[in-house]
Amino acid sequence: MYERVYRYVLRDSSRSMCRCDVPKRRYLHCWYMRLPTGYEGVYCETRSRDKFIGTYVGSEQCSIGTDNYTLTLSAHSEAVKLTMTNIYNIGTPPYVATCVMAAKDSFTFSGSDGMVSFSGTGRLVVSTLTVRYTITDGVTSNTCVYTGSK
């Protein structure tokens, strides 16, 4: 016989309804509900972005040039966003991008300083961050891959 179990539904102003994420026992069925992007855990109790926050030291390979530098990800005022500082390792002040969680291990981002714009994706595997992006000044584009560790 199959048993259907409903778990407590958690709600607050920044989350949609969440229910069980994974059945805990064989033959136990749950009503699944897709977790809202940017949250993880059985009851959506963990912000996915939190594991990204920190300073990464790494190297960058671009279609035009290479570089070694530090990239910083910090919490944004919105729960499913991050602020990435020092992308491309140039600019005074450094270039800043707003990142939006796309999955529990990845984000998309974009930014501009008025003359230069950039956009791309980032992915975290354990403590290694890989950021793929294109930066352009309207005339020249440079495609880059940054890989760094906390």
C-alpha positions as CSV (number, residue, x, y, z in Angstrom):
1,M,0.0,0.0,0.0
2,Y,1.2,3.5,-0.8
3,E,1.1,6.2,1.7
4,R,0.8,9.8,0.6
5,V,2.4,12.3,2.9
6,Y,2.0,16.1,3.0
7,R,4.7,18.1,4.5
8,Y,4.2,21.5,6.2
9,V,4.0,24.3,3.7
10,L,6.3,27.2,4.4
11,R,5.4,30.7,3.3
12,D,6.9,34.1,3.7
13,S,7.0,37.3,1.7
14,S,10.0,36.3,-0.4
15,R,9.2,32.6,-1.2
16,S,6.4,30.7,-2.9
17,M,5.1,27.5,-1.4
18,C,7.5,24.7,-0.9
19,R,6.9,21.0,-0.1
20,C,9.0,18.0,0.3
21,D,12.0,17.9,-2.0
22,V,13.0,14.2,-1.8
23,P,11.1,11.1,-0.6
24,K,12.7,10.0,2.7
25,R,11.7,6.3,2.4
26,R,11.2,3.8,-0.4
27,Y,7.6,3.7,-1.6
28,L,6.9,7.0,0.2
29,H,5.3,9.5,-2.2
30,C,5.3,13.2,-1.8
31,W,3.4,15.9,-3.6
32,Y,6.3,17.6,-5.3
33,M,6.4,21.2,-6.0
34,R,9.3,22.8,-7.8
35,L,11.5,24.8,-5.5
36,P,11.6,28.5,-6.2
37,T,14.8,29.5,-8.0
38,G,17.4,30.7,-5.4
39,Y,16.3,28.4,-2.6
40,E,17.2,24.9,-1.6
41,G,16.4,22.4,1.1
42,V,13.3,20.5,1.9
43,Y,11.4,23.5,3.1
44,C,13.3,26.2,1.0
45,E,15.1,27.2,4.1
46,T,18.5,27.9,2.5
47,R,19.3,30.6,0.1
48,S,21.4,29.2,-2.8
49,R,23.4,32.3,-3.1
50,D,24.9,32.0,0.4
51,K,27.5,29.4,-0.7
52,F,28.7,31.8,-3.4
53,I,29.5,34.7,-1.1
54,G,33.3,35.2,-0.7
55,T,36.5,36.2,-2.4
56,Y,37.9,34.1,-5.2
57,V,41.5,34.2,-6.4
58,G,42.0,33.0,-9.9
59,S,43.0,33.4,-13.5
60,E,41.2,34.5,-16.6
61,Q,41.6,33.5,-20.2
62,C,40.1,35.8,-22.8
63,S,40.0,36.0,-26.6
64,I,42.2,39.1,-26.1
65,G,44.6,38.5,-23.3
66,T,44.9,36.8,-19.9
67,D,45.0,38.0,-16.3
68,N,45.2,36.8,-12.6
69,Y,43.0,38.6,-10.1
70,T,40.5,38.5,-7.2
71,L,36.8,38.5,-7.8
72,T,34.3,39.2,-4.9
73,L,30.7,38.0,-4.6
74,S,28.6,39.6,-1.9
75,A,24.9,39.5,-0.8
76,H,22.6,41.8,-2.7
77,S,19.6,43.4,-1.0
78,E,17.3,41.0,-2.9
79,A,17.4,37.4,-1.6
80,V,18.1,35.7,-4.9
81,K,20.8,38.1,-6.2
82,L,24.5,38.6,-5.6
83,T,26.8,41.6,-6.4
84,M,30.0,40.6,-8.2
85,T,32.9,43.1,-7.9
86,N,36.0,43.5,-10.0
87,I,34.9,41.6,-13.1
88,Y,37.6,42.0,-15.8
89,N,40.0,43.4,-13.3
90,I,39.8,46.9,-14.7
91,G,38.1,50.2,-14.0
92,T,38.2,52.7,-11.2
93,P,36.0,52.0,-9.5
94,P,36.0,48.3,-10.5
95,Y,33.3,47.0,-12.7
96,V,30.3,45.6,-10.7
97,A,27.6,43.2,-12.0
98,T,24.3,42.1,-10.5
99,C,23.9,38.3,-10.5
100,V,20.6,36.5,-10.4
101,M,20.4,32.9,-9.3
102,A,19.5,30.6,-12.2
103,A,19.8,27.3,-10.3
104,K,21.2,26.2,-6.9
105,D,24.8,26.1,-8.4
106,S,24.6,28.9,-11.1
107,F,23.7,32.5,-11.9
108,T,23.4,34.9,-14.8
109,F,24.7,38.5,-14.6
110,S,24.9,41.7,-16.4
111,G,26.4,45.1,-15.8
112,S,27.5,48.4,-17.4
113,D,29.5,51.5,-16.5
114,G,27.9,53.5,-19.3
115,M,30.5,52.9,-21.9
116,V,31.3,49.2,-21.3
117,S,28.8,46.5,-20.8
118,F,29.2,42.8,-19.9
119,S,27.0,39.8,-19.3
120,G,27.4,36.1,-18.7
121,T,27.0,33.1,-16.4
122,G,28.7,31.8,-13.3
123,R,28.8,28.3,-11.8
124,L,30.1,27.0,-8.5
125,V,31.4,23.4,-8.1
126,V,32.5,22.8,-4.5
127,S,34.7,25.9,-4.0
128,T,35.7,26.6,-7.6
129,L,33.8,29.4,-9.4
130,T,33.8,29.5,-13.2
131,V,32.5,32.7,-14.8
132,R,32.0,32.9,-18.6
133,Y,31.1,36.3,-20.0
134,T,31.5,38.8,-22.9
135,I,32.5,42.4,-22.3
136,T,32.1,45.1,-25.0
137,D,32.7,48.8,-25.5
138,G,30.4,48.8,-28.5
139,V,33.3,48.4,-30.9
140,T,35.4,45.6,-29.6
141,S,34.1,42.5,-27.7
142,N,36.2,40.2,-25.5
143,T,35.0,36.7,-24.5
144,C,36.4,35.5,-21.2
145,V,36.5,32.6,-18.8
146,Y,37.5,33.3,-15.2
147,T,38.2,30.3,-12.8
148,G,38.9,31.0,-9.2
149,S,38.8,29.4,-5.7
150,K,37.8,30.7,-2.3
